[in-house]
């Protein structure tokens, strides 16, 4: 409605927009995470089987969801970049990878912290744990491939192809608890059936997920601004404000 | 004058790559020797207990086969990339994925088939019985083409990149995990007496999927590398 969205596919238009949006997303993320932690740690009832240790799922499940979601978003941006030849898309894909890797690591770490009291082991070679570990390797591969190639255009495209190939793993992670009947418990929340947990627990989990999502947006926007500055430092719009006529001087 | 068809192009690529490999037999034989040596190190390192060897055998042999395949990946495209043949392949009027299938098939004949043929001998080293040895050879027969297919994507992505040998391992090994799990699982379930059909079917599914998708991904990666 009157807003030309394509305008913001140009880095010089996107840069100030991202700058304006970051505080909003940050505030929403902080509020949602605070509310989610309050309900999850103080309001939600104690689990009758697992005691208090179950409360780590309020970090674990949202982190695991975000790790898969961000991978798909990263692959989508890379696909957009290759299909539409838009350089901002690749910058977004580049900005997403570290945050996705961080959430994957967080999911594995919190899973280990939960597994020790519940299963009696930090780590088991269960299908879901293994496929999530492979996701971490894939994030590492995407980032390594990008930094190993000096030519920026090729680095973008090559890591994009690798990211797209790795999307195969996402349904494997998601359905692993259904396909292989191993130690990791099945999904407690699904779109089709009533959730198998108390309403307060579900509220806390969804609030945390929303908070993590908004946090990801804020961090990715901030990182994409850095990427833009780094990549476009020779373009005329991207001169320091203190020396507006730097090009003429040189 | 009739233009050569897709099939001629495919056969031509396979024939050329096999011929080149036959001219440098020692190059092609090295990964296979690597496999034999790695597989022989485990009984020395772990100890000659027949029960232990039988348990670790399937996994060790599959990991060794995986590493042997990885070692030979650099040869699929590098030489053609350096002398410009690859550029001509991208330019000719045949679909690039078809040529990729030819190159990958040649790689499998050079690096995969010897592994399949040697596997019964290596299986005996680990005290596997007759049926398990047969399942091992069958699982490798179904699995090694998948390894070549997936590996070609990685090999194309890292063409001409510094440190490409290590990088291709980091990219490709995580993608090899399903094949490793199903392949070693087939032998292990045959040893346990459950029957290997389920795992072998999954290996076949992996092969079909990679045959369908990997040539396109490899062709896209080659075009990116040659831009």
Contacts between the chains, C-beta under 8 A, distances in Angstrom:
chain1	res1	chain2	res2	distance
A	130	B	177	7.2
A	134	B	174	4.7
A	134	B	177	5.7
A	137	B	170	7.6
A	137	B	173	7.7
A	137	B	174	4.0
A	138	B	174	5.9
A	140	B	170	7.1
A	141	B	170	5.8
A	141	B	171	4.7
A	141	B	174	6.8
A	144	B	167	6.4
A	144	B	170	6.1
A	144	B	171	7.7
A	145	B	157	6.4
A	145	B	158	7.4
A	145	B	167	6.8
A	145	B	171	6.4
A	148	B	158	7.5
A	148	B	161	5.1
A	148	B	162	6.7
A	148	B	163	6.3
A	148	B	164	7.9
A	148	B	167	5.5
A	149	B	161	5.4
A	153	B	227	7.1
A	154	B	224	5.8
A	154	B	225	6.9
A	154	B	227	6.5
A	157	B	224	4.3
A	157	B	227	7.9
A	158	B	157	4.9
A	158	B	158	7.9
A	158	B	221	6.5
A	158	B	224	5.5
A	158	B	225	7.3
A	161	B	153	7.6
A	161	B	157	6.4
A	161	B	217	6.1
A	161	B	220	5.5
A	161	B	221	5.2
A	161	B	224	6.7
A	162	B	153	7.8
A	162	B	157	5.9
A	162	B	171	6.2
A	164	B	217	7.4
A	165	B	153	6.0
A	165	B	175	7.1
A	165	B	217	5.4
A	166	B	175	7.4
A	172	B	178	7.6
